[in-house]
Amino acid sequence: MSDHHLRTRMPGAPAPAAAPAPRGPGPRTAAALRAAAPALAVYAAVRALGLLVLWLAAHASGKDPVVRLSGRWDSVWYQRIAENGYGHAVTLPDGALHSDLAFFPLLPALERGISEVTPLTLGGAGLLVAWTAGLLAAWGIYAVGAHLHGRRTGVVLAALWGVYPTAFVQSMAYTETLFTALAAWALYAVLRGRWLPAGALCVLAGLTRPSAAALIAALAITAAATLVREFRAGGRTGPLLRRNARMLAGVALAPLGWLAYVVFVAVREGSPFAYFEVQAQWGNNIDGGRALAAFIAGLPLPAALGLCAALGLLGWLVVLCVRQRQPLPVLVYTVAIVVISLIGAGYFGSRPRLMMPAFPLLLPPAVALARLRGGWGARGGVRADRATATVAGSDREAPALLEIPEQSTGVTAPTAPAHPPVLTAPAVIVLAVLACASAVFGAWTLLGAGPP
C-alpha cells in the first residue's frame, strides 16, 4: 500500500523534495534520531519539570515521591505479578473479586527481566521501562506528526502529549507510555506501508493493554479498505491477494498477542469467557455508556455542565480530526480509543488516563500551534529560510524553521544560523504555560488521592 493512499498533506504544502536516504538500518536510525532530537528534548524537558515539581511538593509535605510513582495503585499489581506470577486476588467488602488477571503481562515481564540483570528493584525497573518507553513514544508521535504535517508539527505534537492533563502517569510505573510507544510506531509503520513490523508491534501492544483492540481494528479496517478499493479498480482476486500478501500477513499477525492472553486466562480459569468475567469484576465491562450517563446525572448541576462541556470539547476534537482528513488507520485508532474509554462501566475519573494513548486527537491543535507566528513577524515582511530534512524516513521538506524580519532601514537581514530553532516564540510560551499547569496538577494528584 503506497504512502499516497495514506498520507495527508496540508493545503499549500510544498511538493516533496527528493533527499538522499542513508543506507543501512544503522545510519537510517541515526538520521531519524537526529531529526527527532528537538522533539525528544522538549518532551524530556516538560516531563523533567513535572518530576521536579513533584519532588519539591513531596519534600515540602514530607512524602516520598518515588513511592507515588512506583509503589501505589496499579504499579503494585504489576510488581506483584513480576515477583510471583499470576494468582493473586482481593475480595472487596461488597463481595467483588479483583483478580490480577485483569493486568496484561508485558510490563511485569519486563520488570522481572530488568530486575534480574540489574541492581534495580521491581519498582525501579518499572520506572525505567515507563521513562524509556515515554521517550520512544514521543519519538513515534513525532514521526507520525512529521510524516503528516512536517517537522515542526511533529515536535509540537510530542510536546503536547507530554503536557496532557494526566501526563503525570507517563512518569509512573504504568503501561500508558509502553502502549503508546508501540501504537505510535505501529501506526507509523502502516503509514509507510510496512505491514509486517506494524503487525509485530500490535502483538506486543496486545500483551500490554486491552485497548490494543483499537490498534488491531485500525490495521484491519485499513487493509479492508485497501482491498475493496483495488478490487473496484478492476483487480482480480488472485493477483490482488498476492500483491497484498505482506499487508494480509501483518493484519493476521496483529491480534495474536491480545488473543494469546485472552486464551491464557480462559485456560487458567476453565471458562472461555473468563477474561471478560475478570474485567467485569473490576467494573471494566462494556455497558454502552450507561455508567457515564448515570455518573453525569448524579453530579451537581454546575459540575454536570462542566463535564458535558469537556465531553463536547472531546467531540469537537474528533470532528477536527475528521475534517483534517487524517489517514484512515490514524483516524480509526483515535476514534476507537475514545469510544472504548467512554462506553466502559469503570470509574469515570480514569477515562482521561485511558484516552491518553489517543495522541492523534492533539494533531489539530498541534498544527495550529505550529503555525503561530510572533507579533513582529506580522508587522513587517517575513523571510522564511527553509531547511530540508529527512524526518524518520520521510522525504518531505521541513516547514520554515526560522523567521527573520525584513529591516526597514534597508540593511540586509542576517543569515539564518546553521541550526535554527524549530519552535516559534509563541509556541514555546504556550507549551511552557501548559507544562507548568500539567506539572502542578500532576503533583497535586499524586500527593493526594492519586490516579484512578
KOLTORZA-324666 format. One record per residue: residue in three letters; z negated, y negated, x negated of N, C-alpha, C, O in turn. Coordinates in steps of 0.2 Angstrom, whole numbers, plus 5000, padded with zeros to 4 digits. Atoms other than C-alpha are relative to their C-alpha. Last residue first. Layout:
REM residues N
AlaZYXZYXZYXZYX
...
This chain:
REM residues 452
Pro500049954996480349695038500550064998500650115002
Pro499449994997480249585023499950065005499650115003
Gly499549965004478449525018500650025005500650005011
Ala499949934997477049475029500550044997500450104997
Gly500349994994476549335017500150075003499950125000
Leu500850015000476749324999499750005006499150005007
Leu500349955004478549395000499250005000498950054999
Thr500049934996478949285015499750054996499350094999
Trp500450014994478349115007500050075004499550095006
Ala500749995003479149164990499550005006499050045006
Gly500149945002480849194999499350014997498950064999
Phe500149964994480749035009499950084998499550115001
Val500650024996480448934994499950055005499350075006
Ala500549985004481849014984499349995003498950045003
Ser500149935000483049004998499450034996499150074998
Ala500249984994482748825000499950075001499450105003
Cys500750024999482948784982499750035006499150055006
Ala500449965004484548884981499249995000498850035000
Leu500149944997485248794996499650054996499250094998
Val500550014994484848624988499950075004499450095005
Ala500750015002485648684972499549995005499050025005
Leu500349945003487148754980499349994998498950044999
Val500249964994487448594990499750064998499350095001
Ile500650024996487248494974499950045006499350055007
Val500649995003488448604964499449975003498950015003
Ala500249934999489748594977499450024996499050064999
Pro500349994993489648404977499950075001499350095005
Ala500750024999489848404958499750015007499250035008
Thr500050074999491448514958499249985001498850025003
Leu500350034994491248694952500049925000499949894994
Val499749974994492348774939499849975006500249975011
Pro500449974995491948664924500350035006500850005008
Pro500350054995493248634911499650045005499650105006
His500349964995493448754896499749955006499149945005
Ala499749935001494648674884499850045006500150095008
Pro500349965005494148494890500350075000500650095005
Ala500549964997495348394901499750044994500150064989
Thr499749934999496248254892499450055002498850045000
Pro500249955005495548084895500350075001500450095007
Ala500649954999496447974907499950044994500450074991
Thr499949934999497647844899499450045001498950044998
Val500249965006497047664900500250085002500050105008
Gly499449985003497947564913499950054994500450074991
Thr499850045006496447474918500650014997500949984992
Ser499750064997496347564935500249954995500649904996
Gln500450065002495947724926500449945002501049935001
Glu499650045004496547884935499649934999499249915003
Pro499750064996495147994940500549964996500449954990
Ile500150065004494948164932500349945003500949945005
Glu499750054998494748324942499849944996499249924994
Leu500350065002494348484934500449945003501049955002
Leu500749995003494548664938499749944999499149944998
Ala500250065004496048644950499350014998498950025002
Pro500050074997496448814958499849954994499649974989
Ala500750034998496748974947500149935003500649905001
Glu500250065004498549044947499349975003499249975009
Arg499950074997498649214955499849954995499349954991
Asp499550045004498949374944500149935004500649905002
Ser499650044996497349464950500549964996500349944990
Gly499449964999496649594938500549965005501049985005
Ala500149934999494849534939500650045002500650085007
Val500749994996495449354939499950075002500350095007
Thr500049934997496849324926499350025003498850024999
Ala500449955002496849144923500150065004500250065010
Thr499849944998498048994924499550054997499450064991
Ala500049955005497248824922500250075003499950095008
Arg500149934997497648674932500050054994500350044989
Asp499749965005497348494927499950075003499350095004
Ala500349935000497148394943500350044994500950064995
Arg499649965004497548204942499650074999499150074996
Val500349945003496648104955500650044997501150065000
Gly499649945001497147934961499650054996499250044992
Gly499450015004495747824966500450065000500350115003
Arg499850075001494447814979500649984996500949934997
Ala499650024993494447994985500249934999500649915002
Gly499349985000494048054967500449985006501049975006
Trp499650045004492547944966500750025000501249984999
Gly499850064997491748024981500549954996501049924998
Gly500550055001491748194973500349935003500949935004
Arg499850045006492848334980499549945000499249925005
Leu500450075000492348474991500249964994500349994988
Arg499550054999493748614992499749934999500049884999
Ala499650015006492648744985500549955000500749924995
Leu500450035005491348714999500449994993500349944989
Ala500250074999492648735012499649974995499849914993
Val499450035000493248905005499949925001500249884997
Ala499950005007491448965003500749964998500749924994
Pro500450055004491048915020500249994993500149944990
Pro499850064997492549025027499649944997499949894995
Leu499350025002492149165015500249935003500449894999
Leu500150075004490249175019500749984997500749924994
Leu500250064995490549305033500049944996500049884999
Pro499450044998491449405019499949955005500349915006
Phe499850065004489749445012500649975002500649905001
Ala499450024997489249575025500249934997500349885000
Pro499449985003488049655014500649985003501249995000
Met499950035007486649535020500650034997501049994993
Met499350035000486849595038500249974993500749954992
Leu499549954999485349715037500849975000501250014998
Arg500049965007484249585029500650055001501050064996
Pro499750045005484649465044500150044993500650034990
Arg499250004999484349615056500349954995500849974992
Ser499749975006482549655049500849995000501150004996
Gly500150045006481649525060500450034994500550004989
Phe499550055001482449605076499949974993500449954990
Tyr500350075000481449765074500549954999500949954994
Gly500550025005482549915077499749935001500049895005
Ala500650014996483549965093499449984995498849974998
Gly500549955001485249945085499349985004499249925006
Ile500049964994486649845093499550064998499450105003
Leu500350034994486449695081499950055006499550045011
Ser500650045000486549765064499749985006499149975007
Ile500549955001487949895068499349964999498849995002
Val500149964994488949755075499450055000499050055004
Val500350054996488749635060499850045007499350045009
Ile500750015002489149775048499649965005499049975007
Ala500449944999490649825058499350004998498950025002
Val500250004992491349645060499650075001499150065005
Thr500550064998491249625041499850015007499250015008
Tyr500649995004492049795036499549955003498949975004
Val500349944997493449775049499350014997498850025001
Leu500250034993493849595042499650065004499150055007
Val500650055001493849655024499749985007499149985008
Pro500649965002494949805028499449964999498849985001
Leu500349954995496149705038499450034998498950045001
Pro499649945000496449555026499650055005499050055005
Gln500349965006495549395031500450075001500650095006
Arg499649945001496649295043499850044994500250064989
Gln499850015007495649135041500450064998500750064993
Arg499550055001495649135060500249994993500749974992
Val499449984997494749305060500549955000501149964998
Cys499749945004493449255048500750025003501150034999
Leu499750045006493149085057500450064996500950044993
Val499450034998492849195073500449964994501049974994
Val499649944999491549295064500749975002501250005000
Leu499849985006490749135058500550065000501050064996
Trp499550055003490749065075500250024994500850014992
Gly499449994997489849225081500649964998501149984997
Leu499749945003488549205068500650025003501150045000
Leu499850025007488249025073500350064997500950064994
Gly499450034999488049085091500449984994501049984993
Leu499549954998486749205086500749975001501250004999
Ala499849975006485849065077500550065001501050074997
Ala499650045004485948965093500250034993500850024991
Cys499350004997485349105103500549964996501149974995
Leu499749935002483849125091500750005003501250035000
Gly499950005007483448935093500450064998500850064994
Leu499450045001483648945112500250004993500850004991
Ala499449964997482449095113500649964999501149994997
Ala499849955005481249005101500650045002501050054998
Pro499750035005481248855113500250054994500750044991
Leu499350034999481048955128500349974994500949984992
Pro500050074997479649065122500649975000501149984996
Leu500250065004480249235117499849945004500149945010
Gly500850005001480149395128499849944996499249934995
Ala500350014994481949375134499349995000499049955004
Ile499950074999482549365116499749985007499449935007
Phe500450045005481749535112500149925001499649885001
Ala500750004998482349615128499649954995499249924997
Ala500150044994484149565123499349995003499149945005
Leu499950075002483949625106500049965006499649915005
Ala500650025003483249795112500149924998499649894998
Arg500550014995484749815124499349974997499049935000
Gly500250075000486049785111499449985005499249935006
Gly499550044997487049945113499849925001500149885004
Asp500150014993485550055111500549955003500449935009
Ile499550044997485950135094499849995007499950045011
Asn499449984996484450215086500449955003500249895003
Asn499350025003483450135072500650035004501150035001
Gly499750054996481750145080500649974998500849925000
Trp500250075003480950245066500249945004500149885002
Gln500750015001480850395077499849944997499349914998
Ala500350024994482650365082499350005000499049955003
Gln499950074999483150375064499849975006499549925007
Val500550045005482350545062500149935001499649895001
Glu500750004997483250605078499549974995499149934998
Phe500050054995484950545071499350005004499149955006
Tyr500050075004484650645055499949945006499649905005
Ala500650025003484150795065500049934997499549904998
Phe500150074999485650805076499449974997499149924999
Pro499450045002486250975070500049935000500449894997
Ser499650034994484551045070500649964998500549924993
Gly499849954995483651155058500349985006500250015011
Glu500450014994482651015049500250065005499950065010
Arg500850005001483251055032499650005006499150045006
Val500249935003485051105037499250004999498950055001
Ala499949954995485250945048499850074998499450115001
Val500550014995484550835035500050055005499550085007
Phe500649985003485750905022499449995004499050045004
Val500149925000487150895034499450024997499150074999
Val500149984993486850705037499950085000499550105004
Tyr500850014999486650685018499950025007499350045008
Ala500449955004488350765015499349995001498950045002
Leu500149934997489150675029499650054996499250084999
Trp500450014994488750505021499950065004499450085006
Gly500750025002489350555004499650005006499050035007
Leu500349945002490950635011499349994998498850044999
Pro500749984996491450495022499650054997499150075000
Ala500550054998492650415009499450025004498950005002
Leu500650005004493550565002499449965002498949975001
Ala500349944998494750585017499450014995498950044997
Val500450004993495150405016499750065001499150065004
Gly500550045001495550414997499649995007499049995007
Ala500649975004496550564999499449965000498949985001
Leu500349954996497550485013499550034997499050055000
Met500350044995497950325002499650055005499050055006
Arg500650035003498350434987499649975006499049975006
Ala500449955001499650534998499349984997498850004999
Asn500750024999500450385005499550054999498950055001
Arg500050075003502250414999499249975000499149944996
Arg500049995008501950605003500049934997499649934992
Leu500649975002501450565021499950014992499449994989
Leu500550054999502850445024499350024998499049994995
Pro500050055006504150565016499449955001499149924996
Gly500149975006503550695029500049964994499549954990
Thr500749985001503350585044499950034993499450024990
Arg500049934998505050495043499350034998499050014993
Gly500149955004504950305041499950075003499650075008
Gly499549955000505850195053499950064995500350104993
Ala499550035004504850035052500650054999501150044995
Arg499650044996503850105066500649964997501149955000
Phe499649964996503250235054500449965005501049985006
Glu499449975003502850105041500450055004501050065004
Arg499550055001501750005053500650034996501250014998
Val499750024994500850155060500649954999501149955001
Leu499649954998500450225043500449985006501049995007
Thr499550005005499750055037500550065002501150055002
Ala499650054999498750035052500650004996501249984998
Ala499649994994498050205050500549945002501049965004
Ala499549945002497550175032500450015007501050025006
Thr499550035004496750005037500550054998501150044999
Ile499650054995495750085051500649974996501249974998
Ala499649964996495150225039500549965005501049985006
Leu499549965003494650115025500550045005501150045004
Ala499550045002493749995036500550034996501150014997
Ala499550024994492950135046500549954997501149954999
Ile499549954998492250205030500549985005501050005005
Leu499550005005491550035025500550065001501150055000
Ala499650065000490650015041500650004995501149984996
Ala499549984994489950195041500549945001501149955003
Ala499449985003489150145024500650025005501250025004
Ser499450054999487950065035500650014997501149974997
Pro499649984994486950225034500549955002501049975005
Arg500250024994486350175016500450025006501050045005
Thr500550065001486450234998499749985007499149965007
Leu500749985002487250404999499549954999499049964996
Gly500249954995488750345009499350034998499050065003
Ala500350044995488950204997499750045005499250025008
Leu500750025003489150334983499749955005499149965006
Val500449955001490550414993499349984998498850005001
Cys500349994993491250244998499650065000499150065003
Leu500550054999491450214979499750005007499149995008
Ala500649985004492450374977499449955001498849975001
Gly500449944996493550324992499450024996498950044999
Ala500350024994493950154984499650065004499150055006
Pro500750035002494250234967499749975006499049975006
Leu500549955002495550344976499449974997498850004999
Trp500349974995496350204986499550064998499050075001
Arg500349955004496850084973499550045004498950035004
Gly499649944999498049974983499750064996500150114995
Arg499549995006497349814975500450065001500850084996
Leu499550065001496549754991500550014995501049984995
Val499550004995495849934993500549945000501149955001
Ala499549955002495049924976500550015005501150025004
Tyr499650035005494249754981500550054998501150044997
Leu499550044997493549834996500549974995501149964997
Ala499649964996492749974986500549965004501149975004
Trp499549975005492149844973500450055004501050065002
Ala499650055002491249744987500650034995501150014996
Ala499650034994490549894996500549954997501149964999
Leu499549954999489849974980500549985005501150005005
Ala499649995005489049814975500550055001501150044999
Thr499650055000488349784992500550004994501149994995
Phe499549994995487549954993500649945000501249965000
Leu499649945002486649934976500650015005501250025003
Thr499550025005486149754981500450064998501050054996
Glu499550054998485449804998500549984994501149984995
Thr499449975001484549964992500649955001501249965001
Tyr499749984994482849894989500750024999500950024993
Ala499849935002481749874973500350035007500050085009
Met500549954999481649684976500450074999501050084998
Ser500549995006482649544969499550065000499150074996
Gln499549985006484149554981499550014994499850044989
Val500049935000482749554995500550034994500450084992
Phe500649975004482449374990500050075000499750104995
Ala499749975006484249344997499450024995499550054990
Thr500449955003483549335014500250034994500150094992
Pro500750014998484249165018499550054998498950044996
Tyr500149974993485749195008499349995002498950004998
Val500550054997485649094991499950025008499749985012
Gly500650005004486449234980499449955004498849965002
Trp500449944999487749264993499350004997498950034999
Leu500250004994488249084992499650065002499150065006
Ala500650045000488349094973499750005007499150005008
Ala500549965003489549244974499349965000498849985001
Leu500249944995490649154987499450044997498950055000
Val500450024994490648994977499750055004499150055006
Val500650025003491249084961499549975006498949995006
Gly500449945002492549174971499449984997498950014999
Thr500349974994493149014979499650064999499050075002
Arg500650044998493348934962499750025006499050035007
Arg500649995004494349074956499449965002498949995003
Gly500150035006495649084970499350004997498850025000
His500050085000495749114988499949974994499949914994
Leu499750024994496049304991500149925000500649905003
His499449964998495849384974500349975006501049965007
Ala499550035004494549254969500750035002501250005001
Gly499950074998493449294984500649974996501049944998
Val499750004993493649484982500249935001500849925003
Ala499349975001493349474963500350005007500949985007
Tyr499650055003491849354966500750034999501249995001
Ile499950064995491049474978500549954997500949935001
Gly499549984995491349614965500149955006500749955008
Trp499350005003490549514951500550035005501050005006
Ala499850075000489049464963500750004996501249964998
Ala499850034994488849644967500349935000500849925003
Leu499349964999488849704949500249985007500849975008
Leu499450035004487549564946500650035001501250005001
Gly499950074998486449624960500649964996501049934999
Ala499550004994486749804955500149935003500649925005
Thr499449985003485849764938500650005006501149985005
Trp499850065004484449674947500750014997501149974998
Ala499850064995484249814960500249944997500749914999
Val499449994996484349954947500249955005500849935005
Leu499450005005483149874935500650025004501149985003
Leu499850075001481949834950500650004995501049964996
Gly499750024994481950024955500249924999500849905002
Ala499349975000481650074937500449985006501049965006
Gly499650045005480149954936500750035000501249994999
Gly499950074997479450034952500449964995500949924998
Leu499549994995479750214945500149935003500749915005
Thr500349964995478850164929500650015006501149985005
Leu500150034994479950114914499650045006499850105006
Pro500750014999479650194897499949975007499349965009
Thr500350075002481450254898499350005001499050045005
Val499750015006482350424900499849934997500049924991
Glu500149945005481350504914500249984993500050014988
Ser500749995002481050334923499950064995499550064991
Ile500250055005482950304923499350004998499250004992
Gly499650005006483350464931499849954995499749974989
Arg500349945004481950454944500450014993500050024988
Glu500750015003482450284949499750054996499450044991
Leu500050045006484250334950499449984997499349974991
Ala499849965006483850474961500149964994500049984989
Pro500549965003482750364972500250054994499950064989
Leu500450045004484250244974499450044997499250034991
Leu499750035007485550374978499549964997499449974991
Pro500349985006484450474991500349974994500049984988
Phe499549975003484550395008499950014993499549984990
Phe499850045006482950345017500550054996500450104995
Ala499650054998482750415035500349964994500749914995
Leu499349994999482250575028500449955003501049955002
Asp499750035005480550495023500850025000501250004996
Ser499849965005479950535040500449974995500849924996
His499650035005479050415052500150054994499750064990
Leu500049975006478350515067500549964995501149964997
Ala499450005003477850415082500050034993499550014990
Gly499749935000476250465090500750014997500950064996
Asp499749984993475650295096500450075000500750085005
Pro500550004995474450285081500350025007500050055011
Leu500350064998475850325069499550015006499550065009
Thr500150014992476150485061499649945002499149934999
Val500650034997476750475043500050005007500549985010
Ala500050034993477950595035499449965001498949994999
His500550044998478350655017500149975007500749955008
Gly500549964997479550795014499449975002498949995005
Tyr500150014993480850735002499550055003499350105000
Gly499549974996480650734983499949995008499449955009
Asn500249944997479050704974500650045004500550095007
Glu500649965004479250564962500050075003499950124999
Ala499849995007480950494967499550044997499750084992
Ile499449955000480550514986500250024993500350084991
Arg500349944999478850424983500550065000500450124998
Gln500449985006479750284974499750075002499650114997
Tyr499549985005480950264989499750034994499950084991
Trp499749944998479550265001500550024995500550084994
Val500549955001478550134991500350075003500250124999
Ser500049985007480050014990499650064999499750114995
Asp499549945001480250025009500050024992500150084991
Trp499549994995478649915011500550064998500250114995
Arg500250014993477649874995500650025004501250025002
Gly500549964999477649904976499850005008499250025009
Ser499949935001479249844969499550055003499550115002
Leu499349995001479449654973500250084999500750105001
Arg499650034994477849604980500750035000501050035005
Val500149964994476949714967500449985006500650035010
Val499649945002477849624953499950055006500350085008
Pro499350004997477249454961500450074999500850085003
Asp499549975005475449504959500749995003500850035007
Lys499649944998474349384970500550024994500749984990
Gly500449945002473049254965500350075002499950115002
Ser500449974995473749114976499650064998499350105002
Ala500450054997474349004962499550035006499050005007
His500550015005474949154952499549945003498949955002
Ala500549945000475949214967499449984996498950004998
Ala500350004994476749034970499550065000498950055003
Leu500450065000477249014952499550005006498949995006
Trp500549995005477949194951499549945000498949955000
Leu500549954998478849174967499550014995498950014997
Val500450034995479649004962499550055003498950045004
Leu500550055002480149084946499649975005499049965004
Leu500549965003480949234954499549954997498949974997
Gly500449974995481949124966499450044997498850045000
Leu500450054997482549014952499550035005498950015006
Ala500650015005483049174942499649945003499049955002
Arg500549954999484049224958499449994995498950004997
Val500350014994484949054958499550055001499050045004
Ala500450065000485349064939499649995007499049975007
Ala500649985004485949244939499549945001498949955001
Tyr500449964996487149194953499450024997498850025000
Val500350044994487749044944499650055004499150035006
Ala500550045002487949144928499749965006499149955006
Leu500649975002488849284936499449964998498949974999
Ala500349974994490049174945499450044998498950035002
Pro500350064996490449074929499650035006499150005008
Ala500650025003490649244919499749945004499149945005
Ala500550004995491949314932499349974997498949965000
Ala499850044994493449274921499449995005499449945008
Arg499950075003492649334905500149965006499949905007
Leu500750035000492149494915500049934997499649894999
Ala500350014994493949524920499349975000499149935004
Ala499750064997494549494903499849995006499649935008
Ala500250065004493349624896500349935003499949885003
Thr500750024997493749744910499749944996499449904999
Arg500050024993495549734906499449985002499249935006
Pro499850085000495249744887500149975007499949925008
Gly500550045003494349914890500149925000499749885002
Pro500650024996495449984903499549964997499249925000
Gly500549965001497049974892499449985005499349925006
Arg499949934999498249834891499450044998499050034994
Pro500349965006497849654894500150085002500150105007
Ala500649964999498949584908499850044994500250074991
Pro500049935003500249454904499350035001498850004999
Ala500550005006500249324917500050064997499950115000
Ala500149945004501549284930499649994994499649944991
Ala499750015007501149144941499950064996499450094996
Pro500349965005500949174960500349994993500949994993
Ala499749935001501549034970499750044995499550014990
Pro499550005004500348884973500350074999499950125001
Ala500249975007499348884988500650014996501150024998
Gly499950055005499948765002499850034993499849994988
Pro499450044999499248875016500049954994499549914992
Met500150074996497948985009500649975000501049974996
Arg499950065004498549165004499849935004500149935010
Thr499950074996497849315012500149954995499749944990
Arg500250065003498149485003500149945005500649945009
Leu500750004999498349655012499749934998499249915000
His500249984993500149685016499249985001499049985006
His499750044995500749595001499850015007499749965010
Asp500450064999499549684990500249965005499949925008
Ser499950055005500649844992499449945002499249945007
Met500050064996500050005000500049944996499649934991
